[in-house]
Amino acid sequence: MPPAKLLQWLQLQRALRALVGGGGGLADAAAAGGFADQSHFTRRCAQWLGVTPSAGLAAFAFEIVP
């Protein structure tokens, strides 16, 4: 895996962990992951997982294992 893709994946994991943790909304999760803004997080999530955080992730049961 190219380093840039690995960094994107790790960034997405941090944001999803924050979102699942319930510490705030999408904007807070995006900030926790190091994304520029909420829309950047949403686009990256759709790119990697095929769903946007607000539209689809609530319906999924998933766990991020370190």
C-alpha positions as CSV (number, residue, x, y, z in Angstrom):
1,M,0.0,0.0,0.0
2,P,1.4,3.4,-0.9
3,P,2.2,5.6,2.2
4,A,-0.3,8.2,1.1
5,K,-3.1,5.6,1.1
6,L,-2.0,4.3,4.5
7,L,-2.1,7.8,5.9
8,Q,-5.6,8.3,4.5
9,W,-6.8,5.1,6.1
10,L,-5.3,5.9,9.5
11,Q,-6.9,9.4,9.3
12,L,-10.2,7.9,8.5
13,Q,-9.9,5.4,11.4
14,R,-9.2,8.2,13.9
15,A,-12.3,10.2,12.7
16,L,-14.5,7.1,12.8
17,R,-13.3,6.2,16.2
18,A,-14.3,9.7,17.4
19,L,-17.6,9.5,15.7
20,V,-18.5,6.1,17.1
21,G,-17.3,7.2,20.5
22,G,-20.1,9.7,20.6
23,G,-17.9,12.7,21.6
24,G,-19.6,15.0,19.1
25,G,-20.9,15.3,15.6
26,L,-19.3,15.0,12.2
27,A,-17.4,18.2,12.5
28,D,-15.8,17.0,15.8
29,A,-15.0,13.7,14.2
30,A,-13.4,15.3,11.2
31,A,-11.3,17.5,13.4
32,A,-10.2,14.5,15.5
33,G,-9.2,12.7,12.3
34,G,-7.2,15.7,11.1
35,F,-9.4,16.4,8.1
36,A,-9.7,20.0,6.8
37,D,-13.4,20.1,7.4
38,Q,-16.5,18.0,7.6
39,S,-17.0,17.7,3.9
40,H,-13.5,16.4,3.4
41,F,-14.2,13.7,6.0
42,T,-17.5,12.9,4.3
43,R,-15.9,12.6,0.8
44,R,-13.1,10.4,2.1
45,C,-15.5,8.1,4.0
46,A,-17.6,7.7,0.8
47,Q,-14.5,7.0,-1.2
48,W,-13.2,4.3,1.2
49,L,-16.4,2.8,2.6
50,G,-19.0,3.6,-0.1
51,V,-21.3,5.5,2.3
52,T,-21.3,8.9,3.9
53,P,-21.1,9.1,7.7
54,S,-24.5,10.6,8.1
55,A,-26.3,8.5,5.5
56,G,-25.0,5.1,6.1
57,L,-22.7,4.5,9.0
58,A,-25.4,4.6,11.6
59,A,-26.9,1.5,10.0
60,F,-23.7,-0.5,10.3
61,A,-22.3,-2.2,13.3
62,F,-18.5,-2.1,13.0
63,E,-15.5,-2.0,15.3
64,I,-12.1,-0.5,14.6
65,V,-9.4,-2.7,16.1
66,P,-6.1,-1.1,16.7
